Amino acid sequence: DAGVIQSPRHEVTEMGQEVTLRCKPISGHDYLFWYRQTMMRGLELLIYFNNNVPIDDSGMPEDRFSAKMPNASFSTLKIQPSEPRDSAVYFCASKGRSTYNEQFFGPGTRLTVL
Amino acid sequence: SQKIEQNSEALNIQEGKTATLTCNYTNYSPAYLQWYRQDPGRGPVFLLLIRENEKEKRKERLKVTFDTTLKQSLFHITASQPADSATYLCALGLGGSASKIIFGSGTRLSIRP
């Protein structure tokens, strides 16, 4: 398996623009998580899905952020409009049925909002 | 307030020694605790899980302890090697299904030859 796939790997955009981050989880995994990582705040959970249904979105910072999971093999995180404080590395992770509850992380998308 | 604290931002030790990293938490009741390793420019990678009713877990040169009274986990790497240099994150498993995990800020470990 190729692991969790995220695209793009790097995104540079200007304030006010819409940004869409994409994630393909590991096949067969029924949980998908979106995280944001910054030096100041560390790794924060934004939202997670189980069987394509959003379960907990309490970490989504504000209405500018939205996430969807239209099917088991694809999810998007959208920021509209983007702001400089959204600059961070965004990780997607997936999890299947496992004794260890381990999450498998993608390589991340480094977002820079100018 | 709820907090997860890892003992220090950075830890430097000599190759061959045992590295000990600490994770303390307040106002959480985790069902389990995990440790992940993160290398620069990459996502975290799972290392170990220890459940609330377990005191200690081992995997090769790694050992984790979990004290729910002290609300603390210790993570040990014995016979440390320069290749062990990375950031180590503890994470608490929460919620009814314990699917949600909350990460600590991490400790950057450097092993010098």
Interface residues (C-beta under 8 A of the other chain):
Chain A: V4 Y31 Y35 G42 L43 E44 L45 Y48 N50 I55 D56 F91 A93 K95 Y100 N101 E102 Q103 F104 F105 G106 P107 G108
Chain B: Y32 Q34 G41 R42 G43 P44 V45 F46 L49 L89 G93 G95 S97 A98 S99 K100 I101 I102 F103 G104 S105 G106
